[in-house]
Amino acid sequence: MSWLLSHVSWIWEFALPFGVVLGVVVLFHEFGHYLVAKWLGVTVEIFSVGFGPRLAGFKRGGTDYRVSWVPLGGYVKLKGETPEEGNAQDPGDLLSRSRFQRFLVFVMGAVFNLVTAYVLTVVILMTGTQEPIYPGQPPVVGEIDPDSPAVEAGIQAGDRILSVGGQPVATWKDLDLAILLSPGQTREVVLERSGKRLAVSLRINADARNSIGIQSLLPATGVIVGDVQPGRPAAEAGLRRGDRIVSIGDVEMTTLSRVFKAIQGSAGQPLRFVIERDGRAFEKVIVPVRDGDKGVIGFVPTPPMTTRTYGFLEALVGSWSKNIEDVAVTFLTLKKLILRELSMRAFSGPIGLYLASGAMAQEGLVYFLKFIAYVSLQLGIINLFPIPPLDGGHVFTLLIEGTIRRDLSVQLKERVMQAGLVLLLLFMASVIYLDIAKLF
């Protein structure tokens, strides 16, 4: 019975959120194709919630609305959407439509994903969202973790960081992004110290989050738990995002350095943590595990947060800015990947999405909605890449045909589609392999 209960709990915590995330982002994507196709009079043969064999449904207006066995997203089947089955003489066939109309059908899936991300972000901002208190402050070093890359580089408390790898950093937010996109690399860091500029060489750990060992000049508000790594002692003890570490072993924890010093020197030894959550304090005994020569419990701290509620107009502007910023980061990441400044390990595949979905669901509805908005935005961007058989591949083909004023041959389209599919499968296989490697 306990085995059954544990597996039911596992399904609830991970599989269900994963299905919801995929369901929302994929179904909204497919609904974009469906809506425009219906509006233009293109026959939609199937609109399926889920994949695989048909489980139930009904037919109306020439469309089979069905629920299928595998509840992960869904799909739309348009008449004549593949080159070999197209019939330009059939008015319900996609091939019978003008190139502009076909462009609208193909592009609208990604557009609906982008709109979903924008609308969800507006709702989140109007509902109230937690934001770091000091993301826009200048990156002046407060504390430095012992034995960290910052110590090796000679960075000192009070230093003002001006640039990383030639990229100017005006705020802590700029610094975090520069570090996040440079895992496992050594960068020149320009500092300002006592009115003078100096350059140091900084080694950035492979896990770029909090990987250089510096903290900002913040009030002594304690350490707030951010991401909790699955399978580590912090997760097994039930620590959550937003928990505040009040004390460890009767010693008050007012700074991050104190927390890390207490944990790193206590591998294999039980530590009594006092945690504050929603104004209530409670105790947890956590045993750090050895990682190299240090003890760890598996959490990433987050800066002190404040809750901010946006008005409607302010939320419209804020959502636009937030999504534009995420798009810019996505393209910067891809640029670094192409220039080989970033490893494929920086990407997450289905396994990473599965684990992240469960983790965000456990953090609460707002965090889960933020995650859905982020995944929807990424899906919209990726689908516009000019790679067959993605929607962007179809759009790119239409642009070529429009430029040369004639259709490409069916045989050429099929071969390009097959080549694109092979590339996508190889990419996905690589990402899944790296996902599995990260677990071990």
Buried (B, 14 or more C-beta within 10 A) or exposed (E): EEEEEEEEEEEEBBBBBBBBBBBBBBBBBBBBBBBBBBEBEBBBBBBBBBBEEEBEBEEEEEBBBBEBEEBBBBBBBBBBBBBEEBEEEEEBBBBBBEBEBBBBBBBBBBBBBBBBBBBBBBBBBBEEBBEBBBEEBBBBBBBBBEEBBBBBBBBBEEBBBBBBBEEEBBBBBBBBBBBBBBBBBEBEBBBBBEEEEEEBEBBBBEEBEBBBBBBBBBEEEBBBBBBBBBEBBBBBBBBBBBBBBBBBEEEEBBBBBBBBBBBBEBBEEEBEBBBBBEEEEEEBEBBBBEEEEBBBBBBBBBBBBEEEEBEEEBBBEBBEEBBEEBBEEBEEBBEBBEEEBBBEBBBBBBBBBBBBBBBBBBBBEBBBBBBBBBBBBBBBBBBBBBBBBBBBBBBBBBEEBEEEEEBBEEEEBBEBBEEBBEEBEEBEEEBBEBBEEEEE
